[in-house]
């Protein structure tokens, strides 16, 4: 999973939410709107590696969706690039 990969929450019932670990709940709440792996790690003050593992686990259990990332052979997506820039700016502060 790349740093710029977008992740979004998939709706679940209250029981499913209650079964999540506190860190997973934080990721789930942060991803109510699509957010990059970098933005998630920054917002929750967690190492990128930890965020990747938790996001992968949530995706494996159908709690979040991992969206395709722009490849070199595809035209640039201005919105994605702006989100990446915003994430990098928040890390630099």
PyMOL Python script that loads the backbone (N, CA, C, O; Angstrom):
from pymol import cmd

cmd.read_pdbstr("""\
ATOM      1  N   UNK A   1       0.855  -1.171   0.000  1.00  0.00           N
ATOM      2  CA  UNK A   1       0.000   0.000   0.000  1.00  0.00           C
ATOM      3  C   UNK A   1       0.907   1.243   0.000  1.00  0.00           C
ATOM      4  O   UNK A   1       1.796   1.380   0.840  1.00  0.00           O
ATOM      5  N   UNK A   2       0.661   2.129  -0.950  1.00  0.00           N
ATOM      6  CA  UNK A   2       1.465   3.338  -1.082  1.00  0.00           C
ATOM      7  C   UNK A   2       1.017   4.417  -0.101  1.00  0.00           C
ATOM      8  O   UNK A   2      -0.108   4.375   0.397  1.00  0.00           O
ATOM      9  N   UNK A   3       1.877   5.365   0.172  1.00  0.00           N
ATOM     10  CA  UNK A   3       1.560   6.447   1.104  1.00  0.00           C
ATOM     11  C   UNK A   3       0.380   7.283   0.626  1.00  0.00           C
ATOM     12  O   UNK A   3      -0.386   7.796   1.441  1.00  0.00           O
ATOM     13  N   UNK A   4       0.227   7.426  -0.692  1.00  0.00           N
ATOM     14  CA  UNK A   4      -0.853   8.246  -1.240  1.00  0.00           C
ATOM     15  C   UNK A   4      -2.136   7.466  -1.499  1.00  0.00           C
ATOM     16  O   UNK A   4      -3.115   8.037  -1.981  1.00  0.00           O
ATOM     17  N   UNK A   5      -2.150   6.179  -1.188  1.00  0.00           N
ATOM     18  CA  UNK A   5      -3.343   5.357  -1.384  1.00  0.00           C
ATOM     19  C   UNK A   5      -4.501   5.912  -0.562  1.00  0.00           C
ATOM     20  O   UNK A   5      -4.356   6.183   0.630  1.00  0.00           O
ATOM     21  N   UNK A   6      -5.647   6.077  -1.209  1.00  0.00           N
ATOM     22  CA  UNK A   6      -6.826   6.587  -0.510  1.00  0.00           C
ATOM     23  C   UNK A   6      -7.603   5.450   0.129  1.00  0.00           C
ATOM     24  O   UNK A   6      -7.740   4.366  -0.437  1.00  0.00           O
ATOM     25  N   UNK A   7      -8.107   5.725   1.325  1.00  0.00           N
ATOM     26  CA  UNK A   7      -8.864   4.754   2.106  1.00  0.00           C
ATOM     27  C   UNK A   7     -10.167   5.418   2.525  1.00  0.00           C
ATOM     28  O   UNK A   7     -10.176   6.593   2.894  1.00  0.00           O
ATOM     29  N   UNK A   8     -11.267   4.674   2.470  1.00  0.00           N
ATOM     30  CA  UNK A   8     -12.546   5.216   2.946  1.00  0.00           C
ATOM     31  C   UNK A   8     -13.295   4.159   3.748  1.00  0.00           C
ATOM     32  O   UNK A   8     -13.171   2.959   3.499  1.00  0.00           O
ATOM     33  N   UNK A   9     -14.068   4.629   4.707  1.00  0.00           N
ATOM     34  CA  UNK A   9     -14.837   3.743   5.590  1.00  0.00           C
ATOM     35  C   UNK A   9     -16.017   3.146   4.840  1.00  0.00           C
ATOM     36  O   UNK A   9     -16.618   3.786   3.978  1.00  0.00           O
ATOM     37  N   UNK A  10     -16.331   1.913   5.185  1.00  0.00           N
ATOM     38  CA  UNK A  10     -17.510   1.222   4.675  1.00  0.00           C
ATOM     39  C   UNK A  10     -18.487   1.145   5.843  1.00  0.00           C
ATOM     40  O   UNK A  10     -18.105   0.760   6.948  1.00  0.00           O
ATOM     41  N   UNK A  11     -19.742   1.509   5.603  1.00  0.00           N
ATOM     42  CA  UNK A  11     -20.695   1.549   6.718  1.00  0.00           C
ATOM     43  C   UNK A  11     -20.845   0.175   7.367  1.00  0.00           C
ATOM     44  O   UNK A  11     -20.813  -0.863   6.706  1.00  0.00           O
ATOM     45  N   UNK A  12     -21.007   0.211   8.675  1.00  0.00           N
ATOM     46  CA  UNK A  12     -21.203  -1.023   9.446  1.00  0.00           C
ATOM     47  C   UNK A  12     -22.146  -0.728  10.599  1.00  0.00           C
ATOM     48  O   UNK A  12     -22.381   0.426  10.956  1.00  0.00           O
ATOM     49  N   UNK A  13     -22.673  -1.784  11.167  1.00  0.00           N
ATOM     50  CA  UNK A  13     -23.601  -1.610  12.282  1.00  0.00           C
ATOM     51  C   UNK A  13     -22.835  -1.345  13.585  1.00  0.00           C
ATOM     52  O   UNK A  13     -21.609  -1.439  13.624  1.00  0.00           O
ATOM     53  N   UNK A  14     -23.566  -1.018  14.635  1.00  0.00           N
ATOM     54  CA  UNK A  14     -22.952  -0.660  15.922  1.00  0.00           C
ATOM     55  C   UNK A  14     -22.139  -1.814  16.490  1.00  0.00           C
ATOM     56  O   UNK A  14     -21.113  -1.582  17.128  1.00  0.00           O
ATOM     57  N   UNK A  15     -22.574  -3.050  16.275  1.00  0.00           N
ATOM     58  CA  UNK A  15     -21.837  -4.206  16.787  1.00  0.00           C
ATOM     59  C   UNK A  15     -20.468  -4.299  16.135  1.00  0.00           C
ATOM     60  O   UNK A  15     -19.468  -4.547  16.809  1.00  0.00           O
ATOM     61  N   UNK A  16     -20.422  -4.099  14.811  1.00  0.00           N
ATOM     62  CA  UNK A  16     -19.148  -4.127  14.098  1.00  0.00           C
ATOM     63  C   UNK A  16     -18.205  -3.053  14.597  1.00  0.00           C
ATOM     64  O   UNK A  16     -17.011  -3.299  14.763  1.00  0.00           O
ATOM     65  N   UNK A  17     -18.730  -1.868  14.835  1.00  0.00           N
ATOM     66  CA  UNK A  17     -17.917  -0.760  15.336  1.00  0.00           C
ATOM     67  C   UNK A  17     -17.374  -1.076  16.721  1.00  0.00           C
ATOM     68  O   UNK A  17     -16.208  -0.806  17.007  1.00  0.00           O
ATOM     69  N   UNK A  18     -18.212  -1.648  17.585  1.00  0.00           N
ATOM     70  CA  UNK A  18     -17.803  -1.963  18.952  1.00  0.00           C
ATOM     71  C   UNK A  18     -16.695  -3.018  18.985  1.00  0.00           C
ATOM     72  O   UNK A  18     -15.925  -3.072  19.944  1.00  0.00           O
ATOM     73  N   UNK A  19     -16.608  -3.853  17.954  1.00  0.00           N
ATOM     74  CA  UNK A  19     -15.590  -4.901  17.906  1.00  0.00           C
ATOM     75  C   UNK A  19     -14.208  -4.375  17.524  1.00  0.00           C
ATOM     76  O   UNK A  19     -13.219  -5.095  17.667  1.00  0.00           O
ATOM     77  N   UNK A  20     -14.120  -3.152  17.048  1.00  0.00           N
ATOM     78  CA  UNK A  20     -12.840  -2.591  16.626  1.00  0.00           C
ATOM     79  C   UNK A  20     -11.995  -2.174  17.826  1.00  0.00           C
ATOM     80  O   UNK A  20     -12.515  -1.731  18.850  1.00  0.00           O
ATOM     81  N   UNK A  21     -10.689  -2.325  17.677  1.00  0.00           N
ATOM     82  CA  UNK A  21      -9.748  -1.818  18.681  1.00  0.00           C
ATOM     83  C   UNK A  21      -9.764  -0.289  18.619  1.00  0.00           C
ATOM     84  O   UNK A  21     -10.132   0.271  17.587  1.00  0.00           O
ATOM     85  N   UNK A  22      -9.377   0.394  19.689  1.00  0.00           N
ATOM     86  CA  UNK A  22      -9.403   1.865  19.689  1.00  0.00           C
ATOM     87  C   UNK A  22      -8.659   2.496  18.509  1.00  0.00           C
ATOM     88  O   UNK A  22      -9.136   3.474  17.935  1.00  0.00           O
ATOM     89  N   UNK A  23      -7.499   1.949  18.142  1.00  0.00           N
ATOM     90  CA  UNK A  23      -6.745   2.494  17.009  1.00  0.00           C
ATOM     91  C   UNK A  23      -7.514   2.318  15.710  1.00  0.00           C
ATOM     92  O   UNK A  23      -7.519   3.206  14.858  1.00  0.00           O
ATOM     93  N   UNK A  24      -8.165   1.165  15.561  1.00  0.00           N
ATOM     94  CA  UNK A  24      -8.964   0.899  14.362  1.00  0.00           C
ATOM     95  C   UNK A  24     -10.175   1.833  14.299  1.00  0.00           C
ATOM     96  O   UNK A  24     -10.558   2.291  13.222  1.00  0.00           O
ATOM     97  N   UNK A  25     -10.766   2.107  15.444  1.00  0.00           N
ATOM     98  CA  UNK A  25     -11.892   3.055  15.475  1.00  0.00           C
ATOM     99  C   UNK A  25     -11.448   4.428  14.995  1.00  0.00           C
ATOM    100  O   UNK A  25     -12.161   5.086  14.238  1.00  0.00           O
ATOM    101  N   UNK A  26     -10.268   4.862  15.436  1.00  0.00           N
ATOM    102  CA  UNK A  26      -9.744   6.150  15.000  1.00  0.00           C
ATOM    103  C   UNK A  26      -9.575   6.208  13.494  1.00  0.00           C
ATOM    104  O   UNK A  26      -9.922   7.206  12.862  1.00  0.00           O
ATOM    105  N   UNK A  27      -9.037   5.132  12.915  1.00  0.00           N
ATOM    106  CA  UNK A  27      -8.875   5.072  11.466  1.00  0.00           C
ATOM    107  C   UNK A  27     -10.235   5.085  10.783  1.00  0.00           C
ATOM    108  O   UNK A  27     -10.440   5.809   9.809  1.00  0.00           O
ATOM    109  N   UNK A  28     -11.155   4.290  11.290  1.00  0.00           N
ATOM    110  CA  UNK A  28     -12.496   4.212  10.693  1.00  0.00           C
ATOM    111  C   UNK A  28     -13.167   5.594  10.695  1.00  0.00           C
ATOM    112  O   UNK A  28     -13.733   6.011   9.685  1.00  0.00           O
ATOM    113  N   UNK A  29     -13.104   6.287  11.812  1.00  0.00           N
ATOM    114  CA  UNK A  29     -13.717   7.622  11.912  1.00  0.00           C
ATOM    115  C   UNK A  29     -13.019   8.606  10.967  1.00  0.00           C
ATOM    116  O   UNK A  29     -13.681   9.398  10.296  1.00  0.00           O
ATOM    117  N   UNK A  30     -11.695   8.555  10.915  1.00  0.00           N
ATOM    118  CA  UNK A  30     -10.950   9.458  10.034  1.00  0.00           C
ATOM    119  C   UNK A  30     -11.304   9.236   8.568  1.00  0.00           C
ATOM    120  O   UNK A  30     -11.252  10.169   7.767  1.00  0.00           O
ATOM    121  N   UNK A  31     -11.659   8.018   8.221  1.00  0.00           N
ATOM    122  CA  UNK A  31     -11.903   7.666   6.817  1.00  0.00           C
ATOM    123  C   UNK A  31     -13.363   7.801   6.399  1.00  0.00           C
ATOM    124  O   UNK A  31     -13.766   7.231   5.385  1.00  0.00           O
ATOM    125  N   UNK A  32     -14.145   8.530   7.146  1.00  0.00           N
ATOM    126  CA  UNK A  32     -15.524   8.756   6.703  1.00  0.00           C
ATOM    127  C   UNK A  32     -15.529   9.466   5.357  1.00  0.00           C
ATOM    128  O   UNK A  32     -16.450   9.295   4.557  1.00  0.00           O
ATOM    129  N   UNK A  33     -14.497  10.259   5.115  1.00  0.00           N
ATOM    130  CA  UNK A  33     -14.238  10.853   3.795  1.00  0.00           C
ATOM    131  C   UNK A  33     -12.919  10.242   3.344  1.00  0.00           C
ATOM    132  O   UNK A  33     -12.031  10.041   4.172  1.00  0.00           O
ATOM    133  N   UNK A  34     -12.761   9.940   2.064  1.00  0.00           N
ATOM    134  CA  UNK A  34     -11.511   9.317   1.611  1.00  0.00           C
ATOM    135  C   UNK A  34     -10.288  10.110   2.071  1.00  0.00           C
ATOM    136  O   UNK A  34     -10.246  11.337   1.987  1.00  0.00           O
ATOM    137  N   UNK A  35      -9.303   9.369   2.556  1.00  0.00           N
ATOM    138  CA  UNK A  35      -8.102   9.987   3.113  1.00  0.00           C
ATOM    139  C   UNK A  35      -6.905   9.105   2.777  1.00  0.00           C
ATOM    140  O   UNK A  35      -7.023   7.880   2.748  1.00  0.00           O
ATOM    141  N   UNK A  36      -5.762   9.716   2.524  1.00  0.00           N
ATOM    142  CA  UNK A  36      -4.559   8.944   2.201  1.00  0.00           C
ATOM    143  C   UNK A  36      -3.977   8.289   3.455  1.00  0.00           C
ATOM    144  O   UNK A  36      -4.244   8.706   4.582  1.00  0.00           O
ATOM    145  N   UNK A  37      -3.181   7.259   3.220  1.00  0.00           N
ATOM    146  CA  UNK A  37      -2.514   6.563   4.320  1.00  0.00           C
ATOM    147  C   UNK A  37      -1.671   7.556   5.125  1.00  0.00           C
ATOM    148  O   UNK A  37      -1.656   7.505   6.355  1.00  0.00           O
ATOM    149  N   UNK A  38      -0.976   8.449   4.436  1.00  0.00           N
ATOM    150  CA  UNK A  38      -0.156   9.460   5.115  1.00  0.00           C
ATOM    151  C   UNK A  38      -1.003  10.373   5.981  1.00  0.00           C
ATOM    152  O   UNK A  38      -0.636  10.670   7.119  1.00  0.00           O
ATOM    153  N   UNK A  39      -2.132  10.820   5.451  1.00  0.00           N
ATOM    154  CA  UNK A  39      -3.016  11.699   6.228  1.00  0.00           C
ATOM    155  C   UNK A  39      -3.549  10.986   7.466  1.00  0.00           C
ATOM    156  O   UNK A  39      -3.639  11.582   8.539  1.00  0.00           O
ATOM    157  N   UNK A  40      -3.899   9.719   7.318  1.00  0.00           N
ATOM    158  CA  UNK A  40      -4.412   8.943   8.459  1.00  0.00           C
ATOM    159  C   UNK A  40      -3.347   8.862   9.544  1.00  0.00           C
ATOM    160  O   UNK A  40      -3.617   9.156  10.708  1.00  0.00           O
ATOM    161  N   UNK A  41      -2.137   8.465   9.163  1.00  0.00           N
ATOM    162  CA  UNK A  41      -1.047   8.333  10.140  1.00  0.00           C
ATOM    163  C   UNK A  41      -0.763   9.658  10.827  1.00  0.00           C
ATOM    164  O   UNK A  41      -0.537   9.699  12.037  1.00  0.00           O
ATOM    165  N   UNK A  42      -0.774  10.744  10.057  1.00  0.00           N
ATOM    166  CA  UNK A  42      -0.506  12.065  10.624  1.00  0.00           C
ATOM    167  C   UNK A  42      -1.610  12.482  11.578  1.00  0.00           C
ATOM    168  O   UNK A  42      -1.338  12.928  12.693  1.00  0.00           O
ATOM    169  N   UNK A  43      -2.847  12.340  11.144  1.00  0.00           N
ATOM    170  CA  UNK A  43      -3.986  12.754  11.971  1.00  0.00           C
ATOM    171  C   UNK A  43      -4.024  11.997  13.291  1.00  0.00           C
ATOM    172  O   UNK A  43      -4.369  12.564  14.328  1.00  0.00           O
ATOM    173  N   UNK A  44      -3.668  10.711  13.252  1.00  0.00           N
ATOM    174  CA  UNK A  44      -3.751   9.878  14.452  1.00  0.00           C
ATOM    175  C   UNK A  44      -2.411   9.755  15.183  1.00  0.00           C
ATOM    176  O   UNK A  44      -2.292   8.999  16.148  1.00  0.00           O
ATOM    177  N   UNK A  45      -1.412  10.494  14.723  1.00  0.00           N
ATOM    178  CA  UNK A  45      -0.076  10.485  15.345  1.00  0.00           C
ATOM    179  C   UNK A  45       0.459   9.066  15.532  1.00  0.00           C
ATOM    180  O   UNK A  45       0.886   8.684  16.622  1.00  0.00           O
ATOM    181  N   UNK A  46       0.425   8.293  14.441  1.00  0.00           N
ATOM    182  CA  UNK A  46       0.946   6.933  14.508  1.00  0.00           C
ATOM    183  C   UNK A  46       1.949   6.720  13.378  1.00  0.00           C
ATOM    184  O   UNK A  46       1.849   7.354  12.328  1.00  0.00           O
ATOM    185  N   UNK A  47       2.904   5.837  13.591  1.00  0.00           N
ATOM    186  CA  UNK A  47       3.873   5.549  12.532  1.00  0.00           C
ATOM    187  C   UNK A  47       3.175   5.014  11.273  1.00  0.00           C
ATOM    188  O   UNK A  47       2.162   4.319  11.359  1.00  0.00           O
ATOM    189  N   UNK A  48       3.732   5.348  10.113  1.00  0.00           N
ATOM    190  CA  UNK A  48       3.155   4.911   8.839  1.00  0.00           C
ATOM    191  C   UNK A  48       3.010   3.392   8.802  1.00  0.00           C
ATOM    192  O   UNK A  48       1.979   2.880   8.363  1.00  0.00           O
ATOM    193  N   UNK A  49       4.027   2.671   9.255  1.00  0.00           N
ATOM    194  CA  UNK A  49       3.985   1.204   9.236  1.00  0.00           C
ATOM    195  C   UNK A  49       2.817   0.648  10.032  1.00  0.00           C
ATOM    196  O   UNK A  49       2.156  -0.296   9.600  1.00  0.00           O
ATOM    197  N   UNK A  50       2.566   1.235  11.191  1.00  0.00           N
ATOM    198  CA  UNK A  50       1.441   0.803  12.029  1.00  0.00           C
ATOM    199  C   UNK A  50       0.122   1.109  11.326  1.00  0.00           C
ATOM    200  O   UNK A  50      -0.785   0.277  11.305  1.00  0.00           O
ATOM    201  N   UNK A  51       0.022   2.298  10.756  1.00  0.00           N
ATOM    202  CA  UNK A  51      -1.198   2.669  10.035  1.00  0.00           C
ATOM    203  C   UNK A  51      -1.463   1.707   8.887  1.00  0.00           C
ATOM    204  O   UNK A  51      -2.599   1.274   8.691  1.00  0.00           O
ATOM    205  N   UNK A  52      -0.427   1.370   8.129  1.00  0.00           N
ATOM    206  CA  UNK A  52      -0.592   0.430   7.014  1.00  0.00           C
ATOM    207  C   UNK A  52      -1.126  -0.920   7.484  1.00  0.00           C
ATOM    208  O   UNK A  52      -2.034  -1.481   6.870  1.00  0.00           O
ATOM    209  N   UNK A  53      -0.567  -1.433   8.563  1.00  0.00           N
ATOM    210  CA  UNK A  53      -1.003  -2.736   9.080  1.00  0.00           C
ATOM    211  C   UNK A  53      -2.458  -2.678   9.528  1.00  0.00           C
ATOM    212  O   UNK A  53      -3.248  -3.559   9.188  1.00  0.00           O
ATOM    213  N   UNK A  54      -2.818  -1.643  10.289  1.00  0.00           N
ATOM    214  CA  UNK A  54      -4.191  -1.518  10.776  1.00  0.00           C
ATOM    215  C   UNK A  54      -5.176  -1.318   9.624  1.00  0.00           C
ATOM    216  O   UNK A  54      -6.270  -1.883   9.638  1.00  0.00           O
ATOM    217  N   UNK A  55      -4.798  -0.522   8.633  1.00  0.00           N
ATOM    218  CA  UNK A  55      -5.667  -0.304   7.473  1.00  0.00           C
ATOM    219  C   UNK A  55      -5.852  -1.606   6.700  1.00  0.00           C
ATOM    220  O   UNK A  55      -6.965  -1.931   6.286  1.00  0.00           O
ATOM    221  N   UNK A  56      -4.772  -2.348   6.507  1.00  0.00           N
ATOM    222  CA  UNK A  56      -4.866  -3.636   5.810  1.00  0.00           C
ATOM    223  C   UNK A  56      -5.793  -4.597   6.540  1.00  0.00           C
ATOM    224  O   UNK A  56      -6.597  -5.292   5.919  1.00  0.00           O
ATOM    225  N   UNK A  57      -5.674  -4.630   7.866  1.00  0.00           N
ATOM    226  CA  UNK A  57      -6.535  -5.489   8.665  1.00  0.00           C
ATOM    227  C   UNK A  57      -8.000  -5.077   8.527  1.00  0.00           C
ATOM    228  O   UNK A  57      -8.877  -5.927   8.373  1.00  0.00           O
ATOM    229  N   UNK A  58      -8.259  -3.771   8.584  1.00  0.00           N
ATOM    230  CA  UNK A  58      -9.627  -3.278   8.416  1.00  0.00           C
ATOM    231  C   UNK A  58     -10.163  -3.619   7.025  1.00  0.00           C
ATOM    232  O   UNK A  58     -11.330  -3.983   6.883  1.00  0.00           O
ATOM    233  N   UNK A  59      -9.320  -3.504   6.005  1.00  0.00           N
ATOM    234  CA  UNK A  59      -9.738  -3.834   4.636  1.00  0.00           C
ATOM    235  C   UNK A  59     -10.027  -5.336   4.505  1.00  0.00           C
ATOM    236  O   UNK A  59     -10.994  -5.729   3.853  1.00  0.00           O
ATOM    237  N   UNK A  60      -9.189  -6.167   5.126  1.00  0.00           N
ATOM    238  CA  UNK A  60      -9.402  -7.616   5.077  1.00  0.00           C
ATOM    239  C   UNK A  60     -10.741  -8.020   5.685  1.00  0.00           C
ATOM    240  O   UNK A  60     -11.338  -9.018   5.281  1.00  0.00           O
ATOM    241  N   UNK A  61     -11.212  -7.235   6.665  1.00  0.00           N
ATOM    242  CA  UNK A  61     -12.478  -7.529   7.335  1.00  0.00           C
ATOM    243  C   UNK A  61     -13.648  -6.721   6.764  1.00  0.00           C
ATOM    244  O   UNK A  61     -14.741  -6.719   7.331  1.00  0.00           O
ATOM    245  N   UNK A  62     -13.413  -6.039   5.648  1.00  0.00           N
ATOM    246  CA  UNK A  62     -14.485  -5.310   4.980  1.00  0.00           C
ATOM    247  C   UNK A  62     -14.936  -4.051   5.683  1.00  0.00           C
ATOM    248  O   UNK A  62     -16.067  -3.609   5.484  1.00  0.00           O
ATOM    249  N   UNK A  63     -14.082  -3.459   6.500  1.00  0.00           N
ATOM    250  CA  UNK A  63     -14.437  -2.241   7.243  1.00  0.00           C
ATOM    251  C   UNK A  63     -14.072  -0.969   6.487  1.00  0.00           C
ATOM    252  O   UNK A  63     -14.731   0.058   6.642  1.00  0.00           O
ATOM    253  N   UNK A  64     -13.011  -1.037   5.660  1.00  0.00           N
ATOM    254  CA  UNK A  64     -12.608   0.105   4.840  1.00  0.00           C
ATOM    255  C   UNK A  64     -12.341  -0.370   3.416  1.00  0.00           C
ATOM    256  O   UNK A  64     -12.047  -1.541   3.173  1.00  0.00           O
ATOM    257  N   UNK A  65     -12.450   0.566   2.489  1.00  0.00           N
ATOM    258  CA  UNK A  65     -12.122   0.294   1.087  1.00  0.00           C
ATOM    259  C   UNK A  65     -10.804   0.967   0.757  1.00  0.00           C
ATOM    260  O   UNK A  65     -10.565   2.110   1.147  1.00  0.00           O
ATOM    261  N   UNK A  66      -9.960   0.263   0.044  1.00  0.00           N
ATOM    262  CA  UNK A  66      -8.696   0.811  -0.426  1.00  0.00           C
ATOM    263  C   UNK A  66      -8.876   1.116  -1.904  1.00  0.00           C
ATOM    264  O   UNK A  66      -9.178   0.223  -2.695  1.00  0.00           O
ATOM    265  N   UNK A  67      -8.692   2.373  -2.274  1.00  0.00           N
ATOM    266  CA  UNK A  67      -8.945   2.822  -3.643  1.00  0.00           C
ATOM    267  C   UNK A  67      -7.678   2.730  -4.490  1.00  0.00           C
ATOM    268  O   UNK A  67      -6.571   2.901  -3.979  1.00  0.00           O
ATOM    269  N   UNK A  68      -7.843   2.463  -5.774  1.00  0.00           N
ATOM    270  CA  UNK A  68      -6.665   2.371  -6.656  1.00  0.00           C
ATOM    271  C   UNK A  68      -5.867   3.666  -6.647  1.00  0.00           C
ATOM    272  O   UNK A  68      -6.425   4.759  -6.553  1.00  0.00           O
ATOM    273  N   UNK A  69      -4.573   3.524  -6.743  1.00  0.00           N
ATOM    274  CA  UNK A  69      -3.663   4.658  -6.749  1.00  0.00           C
ATOM    275  C   UNK A  69      -3.298   4.992  -8.190  1.00  0.00           C
ATOM    276  O   UNK A  69      -3.260   4.110  -9.048  1.00  0.00           O
ATOM    277  N   UNK A  70      -3.032   6.256  -8.449  1.00  0.00           N
ATOM    278  CA  UNK A  70      -2.629   6.697  -9.784  1.00  0.00           C
ATOM    279  C   UNK A  70      -1.320   6.009 -10.152  1.00  0.00           C
ATOM    280  O   UNK A  70      -0.383   5.953  -9.356  1.00  0.00           O
ATOM    281  N   UNK A  71      -1.277   5.488 -11.371  1.00  0.00           N
ATOM    282  CA  UNK A  71      -0.065   4.850 -11.868  1.00  0.00           C
ATOM    283  C   UNK A  71       0.630   5.787 -12.841  1.00  0.00           C
ATOM    284  O   UNK A  71       0.040   6.763 -13.305  1.00  0.00           O
ATOM    285  N   UNK A  72       1.863   5.493 -13.141  1.00  0.00           N
ATOM    286  CA  UNK A  72       2.646   6.347 -14.035  1.00  0.00           C
ATOM    287  C   UNK A  72       2.038   6.451 -15.423  1.00  0.00           C
ATOM    288  O   UNK A  72       2.201   7.476 -16.085  1.00  0.00           O
ATOM    289  N   UNK A  73       1.341   5.418 -15.879  1.00  0.00           N
ATOM    290  CA  UNK A  73       0.782   5.435 -17.224  1.00  0.00           C
ATOM    291  C   UNK A  73      -0.591   6.105 -17.288  1.00  0.00           C
ATOM    292  O   UNK A  73      -1.212   6.126 -18.350  1.00  0.00           O
ATOM    293  N   UNK A  74      -1.073   6.653 -16.172  1.00  0.00           N
ATOM    294  CA  UNK A  74      -2.357   7.345 -16.128  1.00  0.00           C
ATOM    295  C   UNK A  74      -2.133   8.846 -16.009  1.00  0.00           C
ATOM    296  O   UNK A  74      -1.128   9.278 -15.444  1.00  0.00           O
ATOM    297  N   UNK A  75      -3.053   9.643 -16.533  1.00  0.00           N
ATOM    298  CA  UNK A  75      -2.919  11.091 -16.360  1.00  0.00           C
ATOM    299  C   UNK A  75      -3.063  11.472 -14.881  1.00  0.00           C
ATOM    300  O   UNK A  75      -3.702  10.756 -14.111  1.00  0.00           O
ATOM    301  N   UNK A  76      -2.468  12.598 -14.492  1.00  0.00           N
ATOM    302  CA  UNK A  76      -2.513  13.065 -13.107  1.00  0.00           C
ATOM    303  C   UNK A  76      -3.932  13.428 -12.694  1.00  0.00           C
ATOM    304  O   UNK A  76      -4.731  13.899 -13.503  1.00  0.00           O
ATOM    305  N   UNK A  77      -4.224  13.204 -11.437  1.00  0.00           N
ATOM    306  CA  UNK A  77      -5.496  13.568 -10.850  1.00  0.00           C
ATOM    307  C   UNK A  77      -5.220  14.753  -9.917  1.00  0.00           C
ATOM    308  O   UNK A  77      -4.625  14.586  -8.853  1.00  0.00           O
ATOM    309  N   UNK A  78      -5.648  15.923 -10.316  1.00  0.00           N
ATOM    310  CA  UNK A  78      -5.342  17.144  -9.563  1.00  0.00           C
ATOM    311  C   UNK A  78      -5.814  17.047  -8.109  1.00  0.00           C
ATOM    312  O   UNK A  78      -5.098  17.463  -7.199  1.00  0.00           O
ATOM    313  N   UNK A  79      -7.000  16.506  -7.887  1.00  0.00           N
ATOM    314  CA  UNK A  79      -7.535  16.394  -6.528  1.00  0.00           C
ATOM    315  C   UNK A  79      -6.623  15.518  -5.668  1.00  0.00           C
ATOM    316  O   UNK A  79      -6.324  15.862  -4.525  1.00  0.00           O
ATOM    317  N   UNK A  80      -6.189  14.396  -6.215  1.00  0.00           N
ATOM    318  CA  UNK A  80      -5.306  13.502  -5.473  1.00  0.00           C
ATOM    319  C   UNK A  80      -3.985  14.200  -5.165  1.00  0.00           C
ATOM    320  O   UNK A  80      -3.482  14.115  -4.045  1.00  0.00           O
ATOM    321  N   UNK A  81      -3.431  14.878  -6.141  1.00  0.00           N
ATOM    322  CA  UNK A  81      -2.169  15.574  -5.922  1.00  0.00           C
ATOM    323  C   UNK A  81      -2.299  16.662  -4.859  1.00  0.00           C
ATOM    324  O   UNK A  81      -1.382  16.855  -4.060  1.00  0.00           O
ATOM    325  N   UNK A  82      -3.425  17.373  -4.841  1.00  0.00           N
ATOM    326  CA  UNK A  82      -3.648  18.391  -3.818  1.00  0.00           C
ATOM    327  C   UNK A  82      -3.751  17.761  -2.437  1.00  0.00           C
ATOM    328  O   UNK A  82      -3.249  18.320  -1.462  1.00  0.00           O
ATOM    329  N   UNK A  83      -4.398  16.600  -2.343  1.00  0.00           N
ATOM    330  CA  UNK A  83      -4.519  15.911  -1.051  1.00  0.00           C
ATOM    331  C   UNK A  83      -3.147  15.444  -0.564  1.00  0.00           C
ATOM    332  O   UNK A  83      -2.841  15.535   0.625  1.00  0.00           O
ATOM    333  N   UNK A  84      -2.332  14.948  -1.480  1.00  0.00           N
ATOM    334  CA  UNK A  84      -0.981  14.516  -1.112  1.00  0.00           C
ATOM    335  C   UNK A  84      -0.173  15.707  -0.615  1.00  0.00           C
ATOM    336  O   UNK A  84       0.512  15.616   0.404  1.00  0.00           O
ATOM    337  N   UNK A  85      -0.252  16.829  -1.338  1.00  0.00           N
ATOM    338  CA  UNK A  85       0.450  18.041  -0.923  1.00  0.00           C
ATOM    339  C   UNK A  85      -0.005  18.481   0.459  1.00  0.00           C
ATOM    340  O   UNK A  85       0.820  18.843   1.297  1.00  0.00           O
ATOM    341  N   UNK A  86      -1.306  18.453   0.705  1.00  0.00           N
ATOM    342  CA  UNK A  86      -1.847  18.832   2.017  1.00  0.00           C
ATOM    343  C   UNK A  86      -1.289  17.910   3.100  1.00  0.00           C
ATOM    344  O   UNK A  86      -0.908  18.373   4.175  1.00  0.00           O
ATOM    345  N   UNK A  87      -1.241  16.606   2.818  1.00  0.00           N
ATOM    346  CA  UNK A  87      -0.694  15.654   3.784  1.00  0.00           C
ATOM    347  C   UNK A  87       0.768  15.920   4.095  1.00  0.00           C
ATOM    348  O   UNK A  87       1.187  15.863   5.251  1.00  0.00           O
ATOM    349  N   UNK A  88       1.540  16.210   3.057  1.00  0.00           N
ATOM    350  CA  UNK A  88       2.955  16.509   3.260  1.00  0.00           C
ATOM    351  C   UNK A  88       3.153  17.800   4.032  1.00  0.00           C
ATOM    352  O   UNK A  88       4.047  17.890   4.873  1.00  0.00           O
ATOM    353  N   UNK A  89       2.315  18.814   3.749  1.00  0.00           N
ATOM    354  CA  UNK A  89       2.408  20.071   4.483  1.00  0.00           C
ATOM    355  C   UNK A  89       2.090  19.876   5.963  1.00  0.00           C
ATOM    356  O   UNK A  89       2.719  20.487   6.827  1.00  0.00           O
ATOM    357  N   UNK A  90       1.101  19.013   6.251  1.00  0.00           N
ATOM    358  CA  UNK A  90       0.744  18.794   7.659  1.00  0.00           C
ATOM    359  C   UNK A  90       1.848  18.038   8.401  1.00  0.00           C
ATOM    360  O   UNK A  90       2.029  18.229   9.603  1.00  0.00           O
ATOM    361  N   UNK A  91       2.579  17.188   7.694  1.00  0.00           N
ATOM    362  CA  UNK A  91       3.699  16.473   8.316  1.00  0.00           C
ATOM    363  C   UNK A  91       4.840  17.444   8.608  1.00  0.00           C
ATOM    364  O   UNK A  91       5.498  17.344   9.643  1.00  0.00           O
ATOM    365  N   UNK A  92       5.068  18.377   7.695  1.00  0.00           N
ATOM    366  CA  UNK A  92       6.191  19.319   7.820  1.00  0.00           C
ATOM    367  C   UNK A  92       5.984  20.337   8.934  1.00  0.00           C
ATOM    368  O   UNK A  92       6.950  20.969   9.361  1.00  0.00           O
ATOM    369  N   UNK A  93       4.767  20.517   9.415  1.00  0.00           N
ATOM    370  CA  UNK A  93       4.495  21.529  10.446  1.00  0.00           C
ATOM    371  C   UNK A  93       4.873  21.073  11.813  1.00  0.00           C
ATOM    372  O   UNK A  93       4.702  21.814  12.781  1.00  0.00           O
TER     373      UNK A  93
END
""", "prot")
cmd.dss("prot")
cmd.show_as("cartoon", "prot")
cmd.util.cbc("prot")
cmd.orient("prot")
